[in-house]
Amino acid sequence: MKKIINRASDFVEESIEGLVKSHPDVYSFAPDNKRVIIRTEKSSNKVGLVTGGGSGHLPVFTGYVGKGLLDACAIGSVFASPSVEQITSGIRNANNGNGVLCILGNYGGDVMNFEMACEIASSEGIKTKTVIVADDIASASSEEKLKRRGIAGMIFVFKVAGSVAETGASLEKTFEVASLVNSNIRTLGIALSPCILPEAGKPTFDIKEDEIEIGMGIHGEPGIKREKLRDADQIIDDLCKRILDDFKLNANDQISIMINSLGATPLEELYIASRRVNENLSKLKVKITKSYVGRYATSMEMAGMSITVFKLNDELKKYLLSSSECPFWNN
Amino acid sequence: MKKIINRASDFVEESIEGLVKSHPDVYSFAPDNKRVIIRTEKSSNKVGLVTGGGSGHLPVFTGYVGKGLLDACAIGSVFASPSVEQITSGIRNANNGNGVLCILGNYGGDVMNFEMACEIASSEGIKTKTVIVADDIASASSEEKLKRRGIAGMIFVFKVAGSVAETGASLEKTFEVASLVNSNIRTLGIALSPCILPEAGKPTFDIKEDEIEIGMGIHGEPGIKREKLRDADQIIDDLCKRILDDFKLNANDQISIMINSLGATPLEELYIASRRVNENLSKLKVKITKSYVGRYATSMEMAGMSITVFKLNDELKKYLLSSSECPFWNN
């Protein structure tokens, strides 16, 4: 295992500590929990936004704490859910008396622990609502959309909900807009190579040197299909077709696109992919408001990428493009 | 070779095309040359800033074209210099009658081709000046500083020079400030694994599973020393010591830091490194104005990272923190 780390058991703590030391104006430790990150400049009169999940996906989840984005994040171990205690601390710290919206990916442990934390918060008089992001079309059919996992599309939910909350909107309004984003995103990706969990010290899965897997999850969950590596254009055409089969787009629809690297896949390859995604979508005469190309939701050094399509309306577009302060989001 | 590409010979063209299609508001093709990228919103009354170099280092070089940054970039093939013709096109396109500052890394082919392009430009009445960035302390001793290669520190030169030019400063003033940045940056890195050039199809160098190389260049140029992989803290302490031996810092000096991934090395590891860099520097009681942690100058999917220290004064700090518009720079 070739990583720039100290003891594998310190991997999460040390990387969070580095995040806080590197960007002290953005991120701080919660006063009561070292596995909870809050905004350094706490807001005082808005709905609080909380997320949480396993480590190993930076910038997801912690990176998206910041003005115009999230208020607190509960941080689990690598690829493991944060505890109920950590999530509850996140909710308490994010709460200003206007209620808290929890936004999380659709993973069993996360969902269960957030549910329990929300119950505790409720018993303390904190009103909460929850949006469970489910954008990965490979993980369940459209009939069972609620079973889908949350992947890179989650960042669009963070960003838009963050902008809505910043306007002073109510918990109900923030929940409503965040839920609309959740139903307007579709993501599909491919994996080329595994990552190595620091404490396990070995690859999360095996894949042959000439193979890719379509729809593999960011923790190595099985995808739709394993196949031979083909030309980028063929792969992208296939991914686009599958997304568009699931999500009908019409001429003049406004969309935003995210081309996300799972880690090792470099920008050059992402742009080769983005070029083809743009060609495919322009045939539909949709209007692409803005493309985001880079590392937004990763699995450490895993190679692979995903395409997210986010269907906008004028309101969502305004929120998407409004300002925020975070090292990982470029307005 | 496991890459998301089409024909290897189309790698550069297709990735540039993707960049332009993904961010049409920022990047455009020069009207006269498909290997030159210019700002979409051309400026009309400032010194033009031009860079250029080989492909395979995104966001370097092309990514840093944008408002408050560069005006044009000449794009070579992977790890190869752009041609004199391409660079000359970049200079012509960046020129508004106020002269052009060329900023490039200290690589033989780049230096020679920029020199010839500047001569052609001069014969056409375009005044140019050139800053050759030389921040890599592993590539030559401090006595032979002018022989050093340019690596991640280059981005600080782009950013500050870009801000200066945006104020309407003269070519002389922009050159003077950019030169000061160049003398105030020091970078040192390590390589963990090679990248694969698309057309060659094989790794750029061999390195054992338990080895790292200190000071290896971003094209695989030999470094100072090959050694066993150690704990992150030991590696970082060694890199910091070598940088500080070369570059004396005193209490209350203002600095900015860049912790740069060569590609595959994930943010988690960069933050473990950044944590230790911050600890080492805080012992000196220097003031860290801002840390940049991410992929700024890469070698595609190469694993490894570098530390850049940039010594500021009040003027440089102001320019560093002023606004710019580019998908790869967060103000």
Interface residues (C-beta under 8 A of the other chain):
Chain A: K2 K3 I4 I5 N6 R7 F11 E14 S15 I16 E17 G18 L19 K21 S22 H23 S55 G56 L58 P59 G63 I190 L192 S193 E209 D210 L229 D231 A232 D233 I235 I257 I259 G263 A264 T265 P266 L267 E268 E269 L270 Y271 I272 A273 S274 R275 R276 N278 E279 S291 V293 G294 R295 T298 M300 E301 A303 M305 C326 P327 F328 W329 N330
Chain B: K2 K3 I4 I5 N6 R7 F11 E14 S15 I16 E17 G18 L19 K21 S22 H23 S55 G56 L58 P59 G63 I190 L192 S193 E209 D210 L229 D231 A232 D233 I235 I257 I259 G263 A264 T265 P266 L267 E268 E269 L270 Y271 I272 A273 S274 R275 R276 N278 E279 S291 V293 G294 R295 T298 M300 E301 A303 M305 C326 P327 F328 W329 N330
